[in-house]
Amino acid sequence: MRGRSAATFGTLAMLAAIAVGAGEDPAIEVTRLTETLYLLSTDQGSYTTNTIASVGADGVLLVDTQAATDADALKKVVDGFGKGAPRIIINTHRHVEHVGGNAIFGDGPLIVAHDLVRAKLRGGSYLFEEFPDTALPDITLTDSMSVYFNGERIELIAMPGSHDDNEIIVHFTGSKVVHLSSLVNGFNFPSVDSDGDVLKFAELVARAIEILPQDVVIVSGHNQTGTWQDLKAYHDMLVSTTEIVRSGLAAGKDAATLQQERTLDGWERYAGSYVSVDGWIDTLAAGLERGDEPQKKTVFEPLYYAWKDGGAEAAIALYAELQRDHADEYLFRDVDFIIIGNKLVEQEKFEAAIRFLESSLQQYPESPYAYYANYNLARAHRGLGDRETAIQHCNRALELSPDNETLVELRQELEDEG
């Protein structure tokens, strides 16, 4: 991956959530960590998503609730504990694969999250999710708080600013287990949301190192668990790779040159999930070169209300109008309609999704994310019962991304349905 702009690269975490299993909901793997704590993981194709369940005399407490597509599977696991619905849900941050299962448990659980999460779920692209009020936080924090549950003190500590601006970590002090959310990306190169800052990772990881005991078990928001020693090595990677890229930029080189020179050779073991070595160089370069100019607004909010009032055509027309008359105010990206289309497919609003996705391909035919658009078009046409068109879009997506296992599985399923 070479030469991505900062705006485009910042969307990769969001886009990665699109490429989940095409067929049945992924099974949830349950691993017992301690007498009361369980790790619940879903295989999302290129990464896993990790929930912690505390199960004991007080009932069930969940840290994160997976994506909405995995909510039924999560509920089955929770029901299997025999303690009823969760009494408390803690969301480590606002991303859909961490809050998507909140709603399935209704208004019973008390939901706790960072103070920004409630507004985040009522703005931007999240408007298209249309989260019910029952899925929003009931209690929020900006610094720290303690929860006493199942015989131990659980520390919630705000660590915003790196992956996203609304993250907390959740430390089960008696069990010596911590959910570090996306502060560590499975001990791979981290991903950075549009509201995050790549240069904050080293500072916040150093803070976590100081806070946590050396015999702690670290659960990442995604991928494998780790140790305090892994966290130390991860911090060393962050500091070292940042300085390498910083020095290269100071010498007049750009990200593409640093990639061509393989300037991060020796750090390949941290590549994985959806951030490659070249992708990490792009992210670091974008963060180091970012100025203090105010960020432009995304188009999602005006498009959402246009869609609600006049349908997909009204929203698409507004997009063109904003591009023409308000380019200095709004950020326009080749993934805008793909993100909207994916969310509408998940809600089975297939006809509207198709219009947004077709418009994406028309406006951005050379986008490197065109295969995501075709993937979601295949899903939408499948939902409408048009298997032939679904196969056509699936084949087109495979032409653009031939090694994508999710696409191969989807095509096989479509062929088997014939």
C-alpha positions as CSV (number, residue, x, y, z in Angstrom):
1,M,0.0,0.0,0.0
2,R,1.7,3.1,-1.2
3,G,1.1,6.8,-1.2
4,R,-2.3,6.8,0.6
5,S,-3.5,10.2,1.8
6,A,-4.1,10.8,5.5
7,A,-7.8,11.1,5.0
8,T,-8.1,7.9,3.1
9,F,-5.8,5.9,5.3
10,G,-7.7,7.0,8.4
11,T,-10.8,5.1,7.1
12,L,-9.1,1.7,6.9
13,A,-10.3,0.6,10.3
14,M,-13.8,1.4,9.4
15,L,-13.6,-0.3,6.1
16,A,-12.0,-3.4,7.6
17,A,-15.3,-4.0,9.4
18,I,-17.0,-4.3,6.1
19,A,-15.2,-7.5,5.1
20,V,-16.7,-9.8,7.6
21,G,-18.0,-13.3,6.9
22,A,-20.5,-13.4,4.0
23,G,-22.6,-16.2,5.3
24,E,-23.7,-17.2,8.8
25,D,-22.6,-15.1,11.8
26,P,-19.1,-16.0,12.9
27,A,-19.1,-18.4,15.8
28,I,-17.9,-16.9,19.1
29,E,-14.9,-18.7,20.6
30,V,-15.0,-18.8,24.4
31,T,-11.8,-19.0,26.4
32,R,-11.8,-19.1,30.2
33,L,-9.2,-16.6,31.5
34,T,-9.8,-16.9,35.3
35,E,-12.5,-18.3,37.6
36,T,-14.8,-15.5,36.7
37,L,-13.5,-14.0,33.4
38,Y,-14.1,-15.3,29.9
39,L,-12.6,-14.1,26.6
40,L,-15.3,-14.1,23.8
41,S,-13.8,-13.7,20.3
42,T,-15.2,-13.6,16.8
43,D,-13.2,-14.3,13.7
44,Q,-13.9,-11.4,11.3
45,G,-11.7,-12.7,8.5
46,S,-8.6,-10.5,8.8
47,Y,-8.8,-10.0,12.5
48,T,-10.7,-11.1,15.6
49,T,-12.8,-8.9,17.9
50,N,-12.6,-9.5,21.7
51,T,-15.1,-9.2,24.4
52,I,-14.5,-9.9,28.1
53,A,-17.3,-11.4,30.2
54,S,-17.3,-11.4,34.0
55,V,-19.6,-14.1,35.3
56,G,-20.3,-14.7,38.9
57,A,-22.6,-14.2,41.9
58,D,-23.5,-10.7,40.8
59,G,-24.4,-11.8,37.3
60,V,-22.8,-10.9,34.0
61,L,-20.7,-7.8,33.0
62,L,-19.5,-7.4,29.4
63,V,-16.7,-5.3,28.1
64,D,-17.7,-4.6,24.5
65,T,-20.5,-6.3,22.6
66,Q,-19.2,-7.2,19.2
67,A,-20.8,-6.1,15.9
68,A,-24.5,-6.0,15.3
69,T,-24.2,-9.0,13.0
70,D,-22.7,-11.0,15.9
71,A,-25.2,-9.9,18.5
72,D,-27.4,-13.0,18.2
73,A,-24.3,-15.2,18.7
74,L,-23.1,-13.1,21.6
75,K,-26.5,-13.3,23.3
76,K,-26.5,-17.1,23.0
77,V,-23.2,-17.3,24.7
78,V,-24.4,-14.9,27.5
79,D,-27.6,-16.9,27.9
80,G,-25.5,-20.0,28.2
81,F,-23.8,-18.7,31.4
82,G,-27.2,-19.1,33.1
83,K,-27.1,-15.7,34.8
84,G,-29.6,-13.8,32.6
85,A,-28.9,-10.7,30.6
86,P,-25.8,-8.6,31.4
87,R,-26.3,-6.2,34.3
88,I,-23.5,-3.9,33.1
89,I,-22.0,-3.3,29.7
90,I,-18.7,-1.3,29.4
91,N,-17.9,0.0,25.9
92,T,-14.2,0.7,25.4
93,H,-15.0,3.1,22.5
94,R,-17.7,3.9,19.9
95,H,-16.7,1.8,16.9
96,V,-19.4,-0.5,15.6
97,E,-17.7,-3.8,16.3
98,H,-17.5,-2.8,20.0
99,V,-21.0,-1.4,20.6
100,G,-23.0,-3.2,17.9
101,G,-24.5,-5.8,20.3
102,N,-25.6,-3.3,23.0
103,A,-29.2,-3.1,21.6
104,I,-29.9,-6.8,21.7
105,F,-30.0,-6.8,25.5
106,G,-32.7,-4.2,25.6
107,D,-33.0,-1.6,28.3
108,G,-31.9,-3.9,31.2
109,P,-28.1,-3.4,31.3
110,L,-26.4,-0.3,32.6
111,I,-24.1,0.9,29.8
112,V,-20.8,2.7,30.7
113,A,-18.5,4.5,28.3
114,H,-16.4,7.6,27.7
115,D,-18.3,10.9,27.9
116,L,-17.9,11.5,24.1
117,V,-19.5,8.1,23.0
118,R,-23.1,9.1,23.4
119,A,-22.7,12.1,21.0
120,K,-20.5,10.1,18.6
121,L,-23.3,7.5,18.2
122,R,-25.7,10.3,17.3
123,G,-23.5,11.9,14.7
124,G,-21.4,11.4,11.5
125,S,-21.8,8.1,9.7
126,Y,-23.2,6.5,12.9
127,L,-26.5,8.3,12.1
128,F,-27.0,5.6,9.5
129,E,-26.8,2.9,12.2
130,E,-29.8,4.4,13.9
131,F,-28.9,3.1,17.3
132,P,-31.9,3.0,19.7
133,D,-31.7,4.9,22.9
134,T,-31.2,1.7,24.8
135,A,-27.9,1.2,23.1
136,L,-26.4,4.5,24.3
137,P,-24.4,5.0,27.5
138,D,-26.2,5.6,30.8
139,I,-23.1,6.6,32.7
140,T,-20.0,8.3,31.2
141,L,-16.6,9.2,32.4
142,T,-13.8,11.6,31.3
143,D,-11.1,10.5,33.8
144,S,-11.6,7.3,35.8
145,M,-14.1,5.4,37.9
146,S,-14.3,2.1,39.8
147,V,-17.0,-0.6,39.5
148,Y,-17.3,-3.4,42.1
149,F,-18.7,-6.6,40.6
150,N,-18.3,-10.3,41.1
151,G,-15.9,-9.8,44.0
152,E,-13.4,-7.5,42.5
153,R,-12.7,-3.8,41.8
154,I,-12.8,-3.0,38.1
155,E,-10.9,0.2,37.2
156,L,-12.1,2.2,34.1
157,I,-9.5,4.7,33.0
158,A,-9.9,7.1,30.1
159,M,-7.1,6.8,27.5
160,P,-8.4,8.9,24.6
161,G,-6.5,10.4,21.7
162,S,-4.5,7.6,19.9
163,H,-6.8,5.2,18.0
164,D,-9.8,7.3,18.8
165,D,-10.7,10.3,21.0
166,N,-13.1,8.3,23.3
167,E,-11.3,5.2,24.5
168,I,-11.1,3.7,28.0
169,I,-9.2,0.7,29.3
170,V,-10.9,-1.7,31.7
171,H,-8.7,-3.3,34.4
172,F,-10.0,-6.2,36.5
173,T,-7.6,-5.6,39.4
174,G,-8.3,-8.8,41.3
175,S,-8.0,-11.1,38.2
176,K,-5.0,-9.1,36.8
177,V,-6.6,-8.9,33.4
178,V,-7.0,-5.7,31.4
179,H,-8.9,-4.9,28.2
180,L,-6.7,-2.4,26.4
181,S,-9.1,-1.8,23.6
182,S,-7.4,-0.5,20.4
183,L,-4.5,1.1,22.3
184,V,-2.8,-2.1,21.2
185,N,-4.1,-3.6,17.9
186,G,-3.4,-7.1,18.8
187,F,0.3,-6.0,19.2
188,N,0.3,-5.2,15.5
189,F,0.9,-1.8,14.0
190,P,-2.0,0.3,15.3
191,S,-4.8,1.8,13.3
192,V,-5.8,5.4,13.7
193,D,-9.3,6.8,13.4
194,S,-10.0,10.2,11.9
195,D,-10.5,11.5,15.5
196,G,-7.3,9.8,16.7
197,D,-3.6,10.8,16.6
198,V,-0.8,8.4,15.8
199,L,1.7,10.4,17.8
200,K,-0.3,9.8,21.0
201,F,0.2,6.0,21.0
202,A,3.6,5.9,22.6
203,E,2.6,8.3,25.4
204,L,-0.6,6.4,26.3
205,V,1.1,3.0,26.1
206,A,3.8,4.3,28.4
207,R,1.1,5.4,30.8
208,A,-0.5,1.9,30.7
209,I,2.9,0.3,31.4
210,E,3.2,2.4,34.5
211,I,-0.4,1.6,35.7
212,L,-0.5,-2.1,35.1
213,P,1.1,-4.9,37.2
214,Q,3.8,-6.8,35.4
215,D,1.9,-10.1,35.7
216,V,-1.2,-8.7,34.0
217,V,-2.9,-10.5,31.1
218,I,-3.6,-8.0,28.3
219,V,-6.7,-8.5,26.1
220,S,-6.6,-6.3,23.0
221,G,-9.6,-5.1,21.2
222,H,-8.6,-7.2,18.3
223,N,-6.4,-10.3,17.7
224,Q,-4.2,-12.0,20.3
225,T,-3.7,-11.5,24.0
226,G,-0.4,-10.5,25.4
227,T,1.8,-9.7,28.5
228,W,3.2,-6.7,30.1
229,Q,6.5,-7.5,28.5
230,D,4.8,-7.6,25.1
231,L,3.5,-4.1,25.9
232,K,7.0,-2.9,26.7
233,A,8.2,-4.2,23.3
234,Y,5.2,-2.7,21.6
235,H,6.1,0.7,23.1
236,D,9.7,0.3,21.9
237,M,8.4,-0.3,18.4
238,L,6.2,2.8,18.5
239,V,9.1,5.0,19.6
240,S,11.6,3.5,17.2
241,T,9.5,3.4,14.1
242,T,8.3,7.0,14.7
243,E,11.8,8.3,15.0
244,I,12.9,6.4,11.8
245,V,10.1,8.0,9.8
246,R,10.6,11.4,11.4
247,S,14.3,11.3,10.5
248,G,13.4,10.3,6.9
249,L,11.0,13.1,6.5
250,A,13.5,15.6,8.0
251,A,15.9,14.4,5.3
252,G,13.5,15.5,2.6
253,K,12.1,12.0,1.8
254,D,8.4,11.3,1.4
255,A,6.4,8.2,2.5
256,A,6.7,6.6,-0.9
257,T,10.5,6.9,-0.8
258,L,10.7,5.5,2.7
259,Q,8.6,2.6,1.5
260,Q,10.7,2.0,-1.5
261,E,13.9,2.1,0.6
262,R,12.3,-0.4,3.0
263,T,13.1,1.9,5.9
264,L,11.2,-0.2,8.4
265,D,12.9,-3.5,7.6
266,G,13.2,-5.5,10.8
267,W,9.8,-4.5,12.1
268,E,7.8,-6.8,9.9
269,R,6.6,-8.9,12.8
270,Y,4.3,-6.1,13.8
271,A,2.5,-6.1,10.4
272,G,-0.8,-7.9,10.4
273,S,-4.5,-7.5,10.4
274,Y,-5.1,-4.5,8.1
275,V,-2.0,-2.4,8.8
276,S,1.0,-3.4,6.7
277,V,4.6,-2.1,7.0
278,D,3.9,0.4,4.2
279,G,0.6,1.3,5.7
280,W,2.3,2.1,9.0
281,I,4.8,4.4,7.2
282,D,1.8,6.1,5.6
283,T,0.1,6.6,8.9
284,L,3.2,7.9,10.6
285,A,4.1,10.3,7.8
286,A,0.6,11.6,7.7
287,G,0.6,12.2,11.5
288,L,4.1,13.8,11.5
289,E,3.2,16.1,8.6
290,R,-0.2,17.1,9.7
291,G,-0.6,20.8,10.3
292,D,-2.7,22.7,12.7
293,E,-5.4,23.6,10.1
294,P,-8.9,22.8,11.2
295,Q,-10.3,19.6,9.9
296,K,-13.1,19.6,7.4
297,K,-16.5,18.2,8.3
298,T,-17.6,14.8,6.9
299,V,-20.7,14.7,4.7
300,F,-22.6,12.1,6.6
301,E,-24.8,14.3,8.7
302,P,-26.3,16.3,5.8
303,L,-26.6,13.2,3.7
304,Y,-28.4,11.3,6.4
305,Y,-31.1,13.9,6.8
306,A,-31.4,14.3,3.0
307,W,-31.9,10.5,2.7
308,K,-34.5,10.4,5.5
309,D,-36.4,13.3,3.9
310,G,-36.1,12.4,0.2
311,G,-34.4,9.0,-0.2
312,A,-31.1,8.0,-1.7
313,E,-31.5,10.1,-4.8
314,A,-31.9,13.2,-2.7
315,A,-28.8,12.4,-0.7
316,I,-26.7,11.7,-3.9
317,A,-27.9,15.0,-5.4
318,L,-26.9,16.8,-2.2
319,Y,-23.4,15.2,-2.3
320,A,-22.9,16.6,-5.8
321,E,-24.1,20.0,-4.6
322,L,-21.8,20.1,-1.6
323,Q,-18.9,19.1,-3.8
324,R,-19.7,21.9,-6.2
325,D,-20.5,24.7,-3.7
326,H,-18.9,23.8,-0.4
327,A,-15.7,22.0,-1.1
328,D,-13.9,24.2,1.4
329,E,-16.2,23.0,4.2
330,Y,-16.6,19.3,3.7
331,L,-14.3,16.3,3.3
332,F,-15.1,14.2,0.2
333,R,-13.7,10.7,0.1
334,D,-14.0,7.7,-2.2
335,V,-15.3,5.7,0.7
336,D,-18.3,7.9,1.7
337,F,-21.0,6.1,-0.2
338,I,-19.4,2.7,0.5
339,I,-19.6,3.3,4.2
340,I,-23.3,4.4,3.9
341,G,-24.1,1.4,1.6
342,N,-22.5,-1.1,4.0
343,K,-24.6,0.2,6.9
344,L,-27.8,0.1,4.9
345,V,-27.0,-3.5,3.8
346,E,-26.6,-4.5,7.4
347,Q,-30.1,-3.1,8.1
348,E,-31.5,-4.9,5.0
349,K,-32.3,-1.6,3.3
350,F,-31.1,-3.1,0.1
351,E,-32.5,-0.8,-2.6
352,A,-31.2,2.3,-0.9
353,A,-27.8,0.6,-0.4
354,I,-27.6,-0.3,-4.1
355,R,-28.1,3.3,-5.2
356,F,-25.4,4.6,-2.9
357,L,-23.0,1.9,-3.9
358,E,-23.6,2.3,-7.6
359,S,-23.0,6.0,-7.3
360,S,-19.7,5.3,-5.5
361,L,-18.5,3.2,-8.5
362,Q,-19.7,5.9,-10.9
363,Q,-18.0,8.8,-9.1
364,Y,-14.8,6.9,-8.1
365,P,-14.2,4.2,-10.7
366,E,-10.5,4.0,-9.9
367,S,-10.9,3.8,-6.1
368,P,-8.8,1.1,-4.5
369,Y,-11.9,0.4,-2.4
370,A,-14.1,-0.4,-5.4
371,Y,-14.1,-4.1,-4.5
372,Y,-15.8,-3.1,-1.2
373,A,-18.6,-1.5,-3.2
374,N,-19.0,-4.5,-5.4
375,Y,-18.9,-6.8,-2.4
376,N,-21.7,-4.9,-0.7
377,L,-23.6,-4.7,-4.0
378,A,-23.4,-8.5,-4.2
379,R,-24.8,-8.7,-0.7
380,A,-27.6,-6.3,-1.4
381,H,-28.7,-8.0,-4.6
382,R,-28.6,-11.3,-2.8
383,G,-30.8,-9.9,-0.2
384,L,-33.3,-8.9,-2.9
385,G,-33.2,-12.4,-4.3
386,D,-31.3,-11.4,-7.5
387,R,-28.6,-14.2,-7.4
388,E,-27.4,-13.6,-10.9
389,T,-26.6,-9.9,-10.4
390,A,-25.1,-10.8,-7.0
391,I,-22.7,-13.2,-8.7
392,Q,-21.7,-10.6,-11.3
393,H,-20.7,-8.1,-8.5
394,C,-19.0,-10.8,-6.5
395,N,-16.9,-11.7,-9.6
396,R,-16.1,-8.1,-10.2
397,A,-14.9,-7.7,-6.6
398,L,-12.7,-10.8,-7.0
399,E,-11.1,-9.3,-10.1
400,L,-10.1,-6.3,-7.9
401,S,-9.2,-8.4,-4.8
402,P,-8.4,-11.9,-6.0
403,D,-7.0,-13.2,-2.7
404,N,-9.9,-12.1,-0.6
405,E,-11.2,-15.2,1.2
406,T,-14.5,-13.5,2.2
407,L,-15.3,-12.9,-1.5
408,V,-14.4,-16.5,-2.4
409,E,-16.7,-17.8,0.3
410,L,-19.5,-15.5,-0.8
411,R,-19.2,-16.6,-4.4
412,Q,-19.3,-20.2,-3.4
413,E,-22.4,-19.6,-1.3
414,L,-24.1,-17.9,-4.2
415,E,-23.2,-20.7,-6.6
416,D,-24.4,-23.3,-4.1
417,E,-27.7,-21.5,-3.8
418,G,-28.3,-22.1,-7.5
